[in-house]
Amino acid sequence: MNARQFKIFSDFRNDFCKYCMDLNKEWGDVLRPLQIVARLSDNTPDYMVETPVVYNTALDEVTEESEIRLIVIGDNPGKDEQRDKNKKYLVGQSGKLAAGFFENYKEFNTDFRKNAIILNKTPIHTAKTNHLKLIAKNGGKELRRLIIDSQIYMAEKTALLHKELCRASGDDGIKPEIWLVGYAELKEKGLFTDYKNALRENYEKNSPEWEKIFVFQHFSMNRFSIDFKNFMAKNKTLGITDAIHELGKIHRQEIFG
């Protein structure tokens, strides 16, 4: 990143860190028992809820020398991500699959742990993403509002970060792409429609930055790779990078219209 880009990123990082700290302070003791109840609802293996709202500490490892090519947006922090020893996004099985994808396809010139900023649609932890529904149901009006507001916050801050990084890149700098993974819950009445709507509202139609947003299946259960391989099999004339962009555009159209 150039100096201007790093200042933009640093401002985002500081704001996001404070946001998560404030939410933990205000809501941590309220969220923790509900997160445990949600886990018990479907016999999810036992674990300790250590961080109800998770800031991604991997962001602290980004420096001005970092080459940021992607902003990858997952769903929300799971049980591995919220552990005190981690407090990092996509470090469980889904993260391993994501890292493996980029290792297998050198054409992207991307190290998942070095060249990507990893964010989520909400920093509120649940063992499984669909447990957010139970927290919203059992936590009352205030927690339902908190989950919605956290999505809007993440969408607005991510959009601003992305647009400013692109615009500050200069003629020869890297303009990062957004890879929005987790296709299913972005659909109408999905868990993350509030995120989707807020993200769309923060981009001008057909702007250069909007054209750098791509939508995909989630990395979990290898759905991302399976979807990509199926698309490649039907479009054998496309190169790897052209194919991923074309697939991402198709899904973007399906989700955002």
N, C-alpha and C positions, 0 to 999 in steps of 0.2 A: 504494500500500500504506500501511496505517497503521504506526505505529512498531513495534508488536508483530509484524506480518507481516514487516516488513523485517528485524527481528532474527532471526526464524525462517529467512528466506531467507539472510541473511548467514552464519548458523551452518552451514547446508547447503552454501553455496558454499565456505566455508573448508575444511570437511571434505572435500568432493569434490576441491578443488584439491590438497590435501595427499595424498589418496589417489592421484591420477594421478601426482603428482611421485614418490611412493614407489614406485609400480609401474614407472615409467620408470627409476628408479635401480636397482631390483632386477632387472627383467626386460627392459629395453630392448635390451641387447646380445644377449640370447637370442632375443627376438622378431624383431628386424630381419632376420636372414638367413632366418628362416622365412617372414616376410612377403614377402620377395623371391622365394623358391622358390614360394610360392603364386601370386604374380603371373605367374611364368613358366609355370605349369601350363596356362594357357589362353590364352597369347599376349596378355595384357593389355598395352596400350601402356606402354612404359618410363617410369619416374619414380623419383625418389629418395625412399626412406623416411626422413623427417626426424623424425617423432614417433610412435614405436610405440604409446604410450598417450596419448590426446588429451583434455585438459581443454578445455572450451568457454569460451574467453576472452570470448565475448559476454556471459556471466554477469557479468563485471566491469563491464559498462555499465549494469546494472540499479541503480536508485537508489530511495530511498523515494518519490519522485514517480512512479515507474513504475506503470502500471495493468496488472497481470498478469491476463489473462483465460484464458489457456490454458497448460497444460504439455504440450508436444508431444513424444512419445517416438518417435524413429526407431530404426534398427537399430544400426549402429556407424559410426565415422568412416571415410570413404573417402579417396581419394588427394588430393582438394582440401582436405578438412577437416584433414588431418594436416600440411599444408605450414606451415613456420615463419611465413610471411607471413599465414596465416589462423588456424589453430588455433581454428576455429569450426565448429559443426555445421550441416549442411544448407546449405552455401554452394555446392554444385555444381548440376548440372541439376535434381536432385530439389528442392533448396531454392528454386530459381527457380520451379519449378512450384507449390510450396507458397505462396510469396509471391504469385504470380499468381492463385491461387485466391481469396485474401482480397481482392485488389484488385478482382477481378471481382464478388465478392459482398459489397457494402457492408453488407448486413444484419447481418453478424457484428460490425461496429464494431471490427474487429481489424486492426492492422498487425502482420504476421508477425514483423517484426524488432524491434518495440517492445513489443508486448503479449503475447508468448509467451516462456516459458522453454523452451528446446529442449534436450532430453536424449537419451540413447541407452540401449539395453539393455545395452551394454557399451562402455567407452571404448577397447577394444583395436582398433587400426586394421587393416583389410585393404582392398585395392583394391576387392574385391567381397565382399559379405557372406558368400557361400558359401565363401570362402577360409578362414573360421574353421574349417571342417571339416578342411581340410588341415593347418592349424596344430595342431589338436587331435590329428590322426592322427600327424603327424611329430614333434611336440614332446614326446611321452611323457606319462606320468602326471601330472607336475607341471604342465605347461601345460594339459592337459585340465582339471585342477582349477582352475587360474587362470581359465580362461574361464568355468567354471561359477560360481566364487566372485564374479567380477566382475559377473555377471548378478544374483546374489542381492544383492550390495551395492547395485547400482543400483535394484533393485526395492524393497528395504527403505527406502533413503534417500528415494527418490521418493515412496513411499507416506506416509512420515512427513512429508515436506515438504508434500504435498498436503493431508493431513488437518489439519495444524496451520494452514496458510494458510486453509483453509475455516473452521475453528473460531475463528480469531482475527479473522475479517473483520467481526464485528459485524452488527447488523441490516441496515445499509445498505451494507455493503462488498461487494466482489467476491469471490465464491467460485469460484476457477478450476476449469475442467474439465480432465481429462486426455484427450487424443486420442492413443490408442495405434495408431500406424500400422505396417504391415508384417504384415498378416493371415496370410499363408501360413506364415511361420516360427514362428508362435505355435501352430500346430496340433500335434497329438500327434506326437512324434518330430521336430518341427521344431528348428531351431537354438536357439530361444529359449523352449523349454518350461520351463527352469529359471527364467527371468525370470517367465514367466506364473505358475508355481506359487507363487513367492515373493511376487509381487504380490498374488495372491488371498489368501494366508495372512495378509496384513497389513491386511485390511479385514474388518470385521464384515459378515455377510450382510445385504443390504438396507439397509445404513447410508446416510445421506444422502450421504456422500462417495463410496461405491461407485457410487451412482446417477449420479455426475458423471464416470464413466469410460466412454469411448466407443471402440470399436474400428473401424479402417478399413483399407482397402487402402493400400499404400504410395504416396507421391507419385511415385516413379520410374515412368518410361514412361507417365505420366499415368493410372495405374491408379486413383488416388483419385478424380479428376474423372470418369473414365469410369463408374466404379461409381456415383458420386453422380448423374450425369446419367441413367443407366439407371433408377435408383431413382425419381428425380423423374418420369420419363416414365410410370412405372407408378402413381404416386401424385400425380396432378396437383392434388388438392385440398389438399395440404399446403403450407404456406409453407416458405421456404428453411430457417430455423432449426429448425422442427419436423421437416423431412425429414432434416436431417443428424443430429439426435438420434435419430430413429427408426431410421435406417440403422445408426448406431453402436451402438444397443441390440441390434439384430438380430445384428450381428457379435459383440457381446460375449457374447450368449447362445450363439452357435455355438462360440466359443472357450472360454469359461469354464463353460458349462453353467448 
